Amino acid sequence: MGDTHHDPTDYSRTTQPHAGIVMKDNFFWPGLILLVVAVFGMISTAVAASYRHYEWLTTTVLIAVLGGGRRMKRKMVEHRRVARIEEQWYEAHPDSGPRQRAA
């Protein structure tokens, strides 16, 4: 599909234009990295609690919560950006209305 930096939506080759958007749009990658950080924080919290290193619990919980929260914010911002680009495309191409999603 080439460079999908400016418009990651596939309008012509599929009935589901957002299929695989996480891999096509490179702006989703920081969110995926933050997901890994949040999971690492959750695992570290469980390990610190199981080994009774309670001095690390606050730090690891904070890493998990901040990583997860920032990831969700990043995901919302990126989805809004893609929706805005898609609306602009449909305004520029009125003959090809939004496709119905397959059930």
C-alpha positions as CSV (number, residue, x, y, z in Angstrom):
1,M,0.0,0.0,0.0
2,G,3.0,2.3,0.2
3,D,3.3,5.3,2.5
4,T,0.2,5.5,4.6
5,H,1.5,8.4,6.8
6,H,-1.1,10.9,5.6
7,D,-4.1,8.7,5.0
8,P,-4.0,5.1,6.4
9,T,-7.5,4.2,5.3
10,D,-7.8,1.8,2.3
11,Y,-10.8,3.0,0.3
12,S,-10.6,0.9,-2.8
13,R,-9.5,-2.6,-2.1
14,T,-11.6,-3.7,0.8
15,T,-15.0,-3.5,2.3
16,Q,-13.4,-2.9,5.7
17,P,-11.2,0.1,5.2
18,H,-9.7,0.1,8.7
19,A,-8.5,-3.6,8.5
20,G,-4.9,-3.8,9.7
21,I,-4.7,0.0,10.4
22,V,-2.4,-0.6,13.4
23,M,0.2,-2.0,11.1
24,K,-0.3,0.4,8.3
25,D,-0.4,3.6,10.3
26,N,2.9,4.3,12.0
27,F,1.3,6.7,14.4
28,F,-0.2,3.7,16.2
29,W,3.2,2.3,17.2
30,P,3.8,4.6,20.2
31,G,0.6,3.3,21.6
32,L,1.7,-0.3,21.1
33,I,5.0,0.5,22.8
34,L,3.1,2.1,25.7
35,L,1.0,-1.1,25.9
36,V,4.2,-3.1,26.3
37,V,5.4,-0.7,29.1
38,A,2.0,-1.0,30.9
39,V,2.1,-4.8,30.7
40,F,5.7,-4.8,31.9
41,G,4.6,-2.6,34.8
42,M,1.8,-5.0,35.7
43,I,4.1,-8.0,35.6
44,S,6.7,-6.1,37.7
45,T,4.0,-5.3,40.3
46,A,3.1,-8.9,40.6
47,V,6.7,-10.0,40.9
48,A,7.5,-7.2,43.5
49,A,4.5,-8.2,45.6
50,S,5.3,-11.9,45.4
51,Y,8.9,-11.4,46.5
52,R,7.7,-9.0,49.2
53,H,9.6,-6.0,47.9
54,Y,6.9,-3.6,48.9
55,E,9.2,-0.6,48.3
56,W,8.9,-1.2,44.6
57,L,5.1,-1.6,44.5
58,T,4.3,2.2,44.2
59,T,6.8,2.6,41.4
60,T,5.6,-0.4,39.4
61,V,1.9,0.4,39.9
62,L,2.7,4.0,38.7
63,I,4.5,2.7,35.6
64,A,1.5,0.4,34.8
65,V,-1.2,3.0,35.3
66,L,0.6,5.8,33.5
67,G,1.6,3.6,30.6
68,G,-1.9,2.3,30.2
69,G,-3.5,5.7,30.6
70,R,-1.2,7.4,28.2
71,R,-1.7,4.5,25.7
72,M,-5.5,4.9,25.8
73,K,-5.1,8.7,25.3
74,R,-2.8,8.1,22.4
75,K,-5.2,5.6,20.8
76,M,-8.1,8.0,21.1
77,V,-6.2,10.8,19.5
78,E,-5.1,8.6,16.7
79,H,-8.5,7.2,16.0
80,R,-9.9,10.8,15.9
81,R,-7.2,11.8,13.5
82,V,-8.0,8.9,11.2
83,A,-11.8,9.6,11.4
84,R,-11.1,13.3,10.5
85,I,-9.0,12.3,7.5
86,E,-11.7,9.8,6.4
87,E,-14.4,12.4,6.7
88,Q,-12.4,14.8,4.6
89,W,-11.9,12.1,1.9
90,Y,-15.6,11.4,1.8
91,E,-16.4,15.1,1.5
92,A,-13.9,15.3,-1.4
93,H,-15.4,12.1,-3.0
94,P,-19.2,12.4,-2.6
95,D,-20.0,9.8,-5.2
96,S,-18.4,7.1,-3.0
97,G,-20.3,7.3,0.3
98,P,-19.2,5.5,3.4
99,R,-19.4,1.7,2.9
100,Q,-21.5,-0.4,5.1
101,R,-19.6,-2.7,7.4
102,A,-19.9,-6.4,6.7
103,A,-21.7,-8.3,9.4
